[in-house]
Amino acid sequence: MAKQNEALFEESSQGAVGVATALTFIVSMVLMLGGFVLMSYAFTADHTAGLWEFAGGLVAVVLGFMIPFSYQIKKGK
């Protein structure tokens, strides 16, 4: 049985998520998921176009993972 602990649901002292953080999250998710889709399309294309689609998808996924981590480091959290 769980204990009732009011301190567990205490409000954060850091405040709410800002607009820039939310937009960064949305852009990084679109890049990451779009990159996965683009890489999957590469297997249905011919050889040369498929190579460029896969490479473009890979770049998009890498950027999608890089953006939030570099943003948080610059922000100082």
C-alpha positions in Angstrom: 0.0 0.0 0.0 1.4 3.4 -1.0 2.0 6.0 1.7 0.2 9.4 1.3 3.0 11.9 0.9 2.0 15.5 0.0 5.7 16.6 -0.5 5.8 14.2 -3.5 3.5 16.6 -5.5 5.2 19.8 -4.5 5.3 22.5 -7.1 8.6 23.0 -8.9 10.7 26.0 -8.1 12.0 26.2 -11.7 8.8 27.4 -13.2 6.9 26.2 -16.2 8.3 25.1 -19.5 9.1 28.1 -21.8 8.0 28.6 -25.3 11.5 28.2 -26.7 11.9 24.8 -24.9 8.6 23.6 -26.2 9.4 24.6 -29.8 12.9 23.0 -29.5 11.2 19.8 -28.4 8.7 19.8 -31.2 11.4 20.6 -33.9 13.7 17.9 -32.6 10.8 15.3 -32.5 9.8 16.2 -36.1 13.4 15.9 -37.3 14.0 12.6 -35.5 10.7 10.9 -36.5 10.9 12.4 -40.1 14.4 11.1 -40.4 13.3 7.6 -39.4 10.5 7.7 -42.1 13.0 9.1 -44.7 15.4 6.3 -43.9 12.7 3.7 -44.3 11.7 5.2 -47.7 15.3 4.6 -48.9 14.7 0.9 -49.1 12.0 1.2 -51.7 13.9 3.6 -54.0 16.6 2.7 -56.6 20.2 2.4 -55.5 21.5 6.0 -55.9 18.4 7.8 -54.7 18.0 5.4 -51.8 21.5 6.1 -50.7 20.8 9.9 -50.6 17.5 9.4 -48.9 19.1 7.2 -46.2 21.9 9.7 -45.7 19.4 12.6 -45.4 17.3 10.7 -42.9 20.4 9.8 -40.9 21.4 13.5 -40.8 17.9 14.5 -39.7 18.0 11.9 -36.9 21.4 13.1 -35.7 20.2 16.7 -35.7 17.0 15.7 -33.9 19.1 14.2 -31.1 21.7 17.0 -31.1 19.4 20.0 -30.8 17.8 19.3 -27.4 21.0 18.3 -25.8 23.0 21.3 -27.1 20.1 23.6 -26.2 20.0 22.4 -22.6 23.8 22.7 -22.2 23.7 26.3 -23.5 20.7 27.1 -21.3 22.7 26.0 -18.3 20.6 23.1 -16.9 
